[in-house]
Amino acid sequence: MGSLLIFCFGGEQETVEHSQLVQIIRRLDAMKHDQTAKRQKRTFEQFGIPVCEVTYVQGSDEYVFVRFRPYERSCFDDIDLVAIEVYDCLYDLQHTF
């Protein structure tokens, strides 16, 4: 069985396995399922530069998102919304240079 295609731009096809958004969601989901601590924290980097951080709080079932530049802090109870914020941070830095 072949890979599932998710989109095509300019003749290039990207699979679910290569989607940056899917990779972010997998990391966030792993935080939610990790029972080793009440809070799980992950830093997301682009080119080795930390751009944002997400903390999953087990007790409230929410994600605390912190963008480093400019500093912003938000809370989300939806994994898709926090994944989009992380993706936007990574995208912004990638397309700044």
C-alpha positions as CSV (number, residue, x, y, z in Angstrom):
1,M,0.0,0.0,0.0
2,G,1.4,3.4,-1.0
3,S,1.8,6.5,1.1
4,L,-1.3,8.8,1.7
5,L,-0.9,12.0,-0.2
6,I,-2.0,15.1,1.6
7,F,-1.2,17.9,-0.8
8,C,0.6,18.9,-4.0
9,F,2.3,22.2,-4.9
10,G,4.1,22.9,-8.1
11,G,4.3,19.2,-9.1
12,E,5.9,18.2,-5.7
13,Q,3.9,15.8,-3.6
14,E,4.3,15.6,0.2
15,T,3.2,12.6,2.2
16,V,1.8,12.4,5.7
17,E,5.2,11.0,6.8
18,H,6.9,14.1,5.6
19,S,4.4,16.7,6.8
20,Q,5.9,19.0,9.4
21,L,2.4,19.6,10.9
22,V,1.9,15.9,11.4
23,Q,5.3,15.6,13.1
24,I,4.3,18.5,15.5
25,I,1.0,16.8,16.3
26,R,2.8,13.5,17.1
27,R,5.1,15.3,19.5
28,L,2.3,17.1,21.2
29,D,0.3,13.8,21.4
30,A,3.3,12.0,22.9
31,M,3.4,14.7,25.6
32,K,-0.3,14.0,26.5
33,H,0.2,10.3,26.8
34,D,3.5,10.5,28.8
35,Q,2.5,9.8,32.4
36,T,6.0,10.3,33.9
37,A,5.2,13.8,35.2
38,K,2.2,16.1,35.7
39,R,3.7,18.6,33.2
40,Q,5.5,17.7,30.0
41,K,7.6,20.5,28.3
42,R,9.0,20.5,24.8
43,T,11.0,23.2,23.0
44,F,10.6,23.6,19.2
45,E,13.6,24.8,17.2
46,Q,14.3,25.9,13.7
47,F,17.9,25.9,12.5
48,G,18.9,25.1,16.1
49,I,17.3,28.3,17.4
50,P,14.5,27.8,20.0
51,V,11.4,29.5,18.7
52,C,8.7,28.3,21.1
53,E,7.9,26.0,23.9
54,V,4.8,24.0,24.8
55,T,3.9,22.6,28.2
56,Y,1.2,20.0,28.6
57,V,-0.6,20.2,31.9
58,Q,-2.1,16.8,32.8
59,G,-4.5,18.1,35.5
60,S,-6.2,20.6,33.3
61,D,-5.7,18.8,30.0
62,E,-4.4,21.9,28.3
63,Y,-1.3,23.1,26.4
64,V,0.5,26.2,27.4
65,F,2.2,27.7,24.4
66,V,5.0,30.3,24.7
67,R,6.5,32.1,21.7
68,F,9.9,33.5,22.4
69,R,10.1,36.4,19.9
70,P,7.9,38.4,20.2
71,Y,7.0,37.0,23.6
72,E,3.4,35.6,23.6
73,R,1.8,33.1,26.0
74,S,-1.5,31.3,25.3
75,C,-3.4,28.3,26.6
76,F,-5.2,25.8,24.4
77,D,-7.4,22.8,25.1
78,D,-7.2,21.7,21.4
79,I,-4.1,19.9,20.1
80,D,-4.8,21.2,16.5
81,L,-4.8,24.8,17.6
82,V,-1.5,24.6,19.5
83,A,0.1,22.6,16.6
84,I,-0.8,25.4,14.2
85,E,0.8,28.0,16.5
86,V,4.0,25.9,16.7
87,Y,3.9,25.5,12.9
88,D,3.5,29.2,12.4
89,C,6.5,30.0,14.7
90,L,8.7,27.5,12.8
91,Y,7.5,28.8,9.4
92,D,8.1,32.5,10.4
93,L,11.7,31.9,11.3
94,Q,12.3,29.7,8.3
95,H,11.1,32.3,5.9
96,T,12.8,35.3,7.7
97,F,16.2,34.4,6.2
